[in-house]
Amino acid sequence: MKQDLNQRNKLSTFFCLYLAQAVPMSFFTTALQVTMREQRFSLSAIALLQLVKLPWILKMLWSPLVDRACTTMRGYKRLIVGSELVYALLVFLAGTLNLQLNVATVILLVLLSLVASATQDIATDALAIRSTKGRERGLMNSMQSMGSFAGSLVGSGLLLVVLHRYGWNSVTQCLSLFVLVAALPLLFNKKISLQQDEDKRQRARLTDFVWFFGQRGVWRQILFLALYYMGIIGIMSNMKPYMVDLGYSMKDIGLINGVVGVTSAFAVGYPTGMLVRRYGYARVRPAVACAMLGATLLFTILSVSVPTTVQIVLATVLLWASYGMATVVVYTSAMSHVRPGKEGTDFTVQTVLTHLTGIVAAMGSGAVADVAGYTAMFAVQTAIALASLAYVSLALKKETTHD
């Protein structure tokens, strides 16, 4: 009973940390665009918001510094809580400014705040790896997945509604307080401990994010990360334009895609973590690949004619649910491919790879849809999903989960 309570406390602690990352990121990249457009900012000014995503792409450059700084439990807590303090302060400062008069300064503060958030993410991922082992990591990664999707719901859904009532300054300042509160469970949790022997760890070097690619056999993992959910990412990036062309309003698109879809991804996080804990990610991986193939195939079939709303909702639920399951599998696999002393670096490199391939998938699928239409685009994404299933079922068949 006591062990179960300690595990629940650990999982809830990490859920809070991942939620603290996701809510402001989602809010700034979604709600801020709406606010600026309502205040008649130019589209070129709004386009500058894309810069705030840079820290989460470039964070692997300073991830070895985090590994070097964090060698003890105290070191992890100090860096994570310190990053949260900086994060909260910068968000608070952004909330004190008049958005219409100080847009460039606001964007700069948001950019710097997400540098602090990305640093917290590196340390949190490394601590999650070092405080767990084997199949326990499936549940840990369900917290990461659920925290991310819950953050999207709050940041781009709930806060968008609140924003219209209370305004930019009040909402953003409250958001800074939320960031601080989310760090308290880690600060007061005395039961989290490091599982790995410090004597067997090597001190991270500043170039270790490069040497990750020089490991023997690592390209099998890299191909897996690049291919696994590329098929559904291509569809997800084109869902909103597709629904617009079907005649859906922005309100309907927000409800179906942003609420129902994201909730579906959130809901499958914990059950998938339980499956990974029981069977291992290597056994669960092909089943999730089948679900993603089913989602892409369903969209291909539906796009041949005009789908009903019920069909669109069901297809969206399957798409987001398969994505939610896939994130747990990908994160757990990434945790199993890290070097001692370089946990934050190696995990960060792998997650950045998924982000970059996601960008490629989004751009490529958009180009195909523009030239050949949605049905052709969905068919291409189905072929990619089929290739992913074949790869994990055949090429990675002998790979076993690290227990």
N, C-alpha and C positions, 0 to 999 in steps of 0.2 A: 504493500500500500504506500509506504513512504517513498519507495523507488519510483512508483508511478506518479506520485505527486511531484517529485523532483523533475521527472521527465516533462510533465505538463508545464511546470514553471519554466523549464529551459526552452521548450517549444514556444510558449507564449512570449518569452523575452525576445527571441529572434523574430517572431512575427511582428512585434512592435517596432523593432529596428528596421525591418524591411518595409513596413508600412510607412515609417517616418521618411524613408527615401522616396517612396512612390507617390505620396499625396502631393507634395510641392511640385515635383517634376510634372505630374499630370496636370496640375492646376496651371502652372506657368506655360506649358506648351499648348494647352487647349483653351482654358478660360481667358487667358491674357489676350489671345488672338481675337476672341469675341469682343472683349472690352475695348480693345484698340480700334477695331473696325466700327463699333458703335460710336466711338468718339471721332470718327472720320479720319483716322490715320491712313496714310497711303499704303498700298499693298507692298511697296518696296520697304517701308519701315517695318511692316508686320513680318516681312521675310527675314528680317534680322533676328527674329526669335529662333530661327533654326540654329543660330550660334550657340544657344544654351545647351544643345545636345553634344557639343564637342567634348566636354569633360568626360562623358561616359564612353566616348570612342577613344580618347587619348589617355585614359586613366592607366593603361598598362605601362605607360612610360615611367610613372612614378610608383608603380606597385612594388618593385623591389625595395624601395625606400621604406615602405610600410612593413614589409617582411623583416627588414633589418631592425626596425624600431620596435617591433612586437615580438618578444621572445618569451614573455611571461604573461600570466593572466592579468597582472596589474598593468603591464604595458598595453595589452589589448583594451582594457577598460579605459585607461587614460587617453589613448588615441581616439577611440570611438566616441567617448563622452566629450572630449575636446573638440572633435570634428563637429559634433552636434551643436555645441555651444557657438562655434563660428558660423555654422549653417544657420542657426536660429537668429543670430545677431544680424547677419546680412539680409535675411528675409525680413526681419523687423525694420531695418533701415530702408529697404525697398518700399515697405508699407507706409513709411512716413512721408514719402514724396508724392507730389502731384503727378500722376501718370501722364497727363496731357502736356505738362510743361517740362518734364524731366525724363522722357522716354528713353533716351540713350543711357542716362545714369541708371535707370531702373534695370534695363537689360544687362548692363555691366554688373550690377549687384547680383542679379539673378544668376548670371554666368559664374561669378565667383562663389556664390552659395552652392552651386551644383558641383564646383570643384571640391568643396568641403564634403558634400554629400557623396561624391564618387570615392573620396578617400575613406569615408566611413564605410562605404560598401566593400572596399577592398579588405579592410580590417575585419569587418563582420563576416565576410565569406571565409577568410582565413581562420577566424575563431570557430566558425561553424564546422569547418573541416577538422580542426585540431581538438575540438571538444566532443566529437562523435567518432564512431568507427563502424565499418562494415555496413550492414543493411539498416542500421539506425539512421543513416543519412537520407534514406528515402523520406522519412517523416520530416526531417529537418528541411529538406528541399520542398516539401509540400508547404511549409511555412513561408519559404521564399516566394513560391509561386502564388500562394493565397495572399500574402502581403502586397505583392505587386498588383494583382487584379483588384483587391479591395481598395488600394490606393487609386487606381484608375476610376473606380466607381465614385469614390469620394471627391477626388480632385477634379474630374471632368464632368461629374454629375451633380452631387449634392452642393459642392461649393459654387458651382455655376448658378444654381438657384439662389443660394444665399447671397452671392455677389450682387445680384440685381436689387436686393432689398437693402443691404447694409453698405455696399460700396467697396472699392478697392482697398482703401486704407484699413478699415476695420477688419475685413476678412484676412488680409495679409498679415496683420499684426497678431491676430488670433492663431494664424497658421504657424507663426514663429513660436508661440507658446506650446502648440501641439508637438512641434519637433522636440522641444525640451522635455516635455512630459513623457514622450515615447522612449527616451533614454533612461528614465528612472528604473524600470525593471532590471536592466543590466547592472546599474549602479548598486542596487540593493540585493541582487541575486548572488548569494555566497556559495551556491552549490555547483556552479559551472566550473569545471576543471579541465585542464589540458590532458589529453589521452596519450600524447606521444612523448617519448623520452628525449629531453633536450640534448643529451650527449650524442645522440645519433643524427642530429640535424646539422646541416651545413649553413653557414651564414650566406644570405642572399647577396648576389653581386648586382651592380647597377644594370648590367647587360643581360640579366637572366631571362628577361622577356623575349630576347632574341634566341637564346640557346634552348628555349623550350622546343623550338622547331628542329633542333639537331638531335633529339632523342631517338633511339632506335625504335622503330615501329610506330612512332607517334603519328605518322601520316594516315594511318587507318582511322585514328580518332579524329583527326582534322577533317577527313572526308566525311565522316559520320556527322560531325558538327555542322558542316557546310550543307549537307544534303538532307538531313533528317526531316526538318519541317519547312524546307524551302517551298514545297508545293502549296501548303496552306497559307504561308506568308504572302505568296503572290496573290492569292485570292483575297485575303484579308485587306491588303493594301488597295484593292479595287472594289471592295464591297460598297462603299459610299457612292462612288460614281455610278456603279451598276444600279443601285437602288434609286438614285436620282433619275436615271434614264428609264426606269420602270414606272416613274411617276410618284414616288414616295416623297413626302415632305421632310424637311430637316427634323421636325419633331418626331415623326415616325422613325426616321433613320436613327436618331439618338436613342429612342426607346428600344428598338429591335436590336441594333448593333451595340450600342453603348451600355445598355442596361441588361437586357435579356442575354445577350452574347457574353458580356464580361462576367455576369453572375454565373453563367454556366461554367466558365473557366474556373472561377473561384470555387464552385461547388465540388468539382472533381479533384481538387488539389489534395485534400486529406485522404480520400479513398485510394487515390493513386499512390500516395506515400505509404499507405498500409500494404498495398500490393507489392510495392518495391521492397519493403521491409521483409515481407514473407517470402517472396520468390526471387528477389534480386532484380536489378534493373535490366540485366542481359536477357532474362526470360520475359519480362514485361514489355521490353522494347518492340518486338515484332507485333504484338497485339495492338499497341498504340499506333504503330505504323499502318496497321490495317484500318483502324478508325480514321486516320487522316486520309487514307486512300478512299474510304467510303465517303468522306465529306467532299473531296474534290470531284469524285465521280457523280455524286448527287447534284452538285452545281452544274456539271456539264450536261446532265440529262435535263434539268429544269430549264436551262438557258435555251434549249431548242425551241421552246414555246414561251408564252407569257405565264410565269408561275403565279399561283395564288399567294395571298398573304400568309396563310397557314403553312404552305410549302416553304416560303422564304424564312419564316420563323424557325421551323424544324431544321432546315439546312444551316441556319445561323447557329442554332444551339449545338448541332453536331460539329460544326467548324470550330467554334470557340472551345467546346469541351475537349475535342481532340488536341487542340493547341495547349489547353491547360494541362492535360495529361503529359503531353510531350515535353513541356518545360520541366516537370519533375524528373522525367527520365534523363533529359539532357544535363540538368544540374547535377544529378547524382553521378552520371557517367563522368562529368568533368571533375567532380571531387575525387574520383577514383584514379584520375590521371594527373596527379600533382606530385612534385618532388618534395621530400622533407626539407623544411627551411624556406621553401619557395611557394607555400600554399596559396598565398594571396596573389602572387605573380602569375602562377600557372592557371589558376581558376579564372583570373581576370582576362588573360590572353584568350582562353577558350570562349568566354562569354562575349568578348569583343568580336571574335570571329563570327559568332552567330548573328551579332548585330550587323556586321558588314555584309555577310551573305544575305541577310534579310533586306538590306538596302538594294543589293543587286537583284534579288528576286522581285522586289517592288518595281524597280525601274524596268526590268525585262518584261514582266507581265503587263505593265502599263503600255509598253511599246507594242506588244503583240495584240492587245485588245484594241489599240488605236488603229492598227493596220488591218487586222483580220477579224475583229469582232470578239465579243465576250465568249461565245461558244468555243472558238479556237483557243482563246486564252485559257479557259477552264480545262480544255482537253490537254494542253501543254502541261498545266499544273498537275493534272491527273497522271500524266506520263512520268513527271518528276517524282510524284508520290509513290508510283509503282516501282521506280528505280530505287527509291529509298527503302521500300519494303524488301526488295530483292537483295539489296546490299546488307541490311542488318540480319536478314534471314540466312544468307549464304556466306558472304564474305566474313561476317562477324559471328558466324554460328559457333565457333569454338571458343570465343571469348567468354570468360566467366567473370562473375562479379567478385570484387575483392571483399572477402568477409573478414 
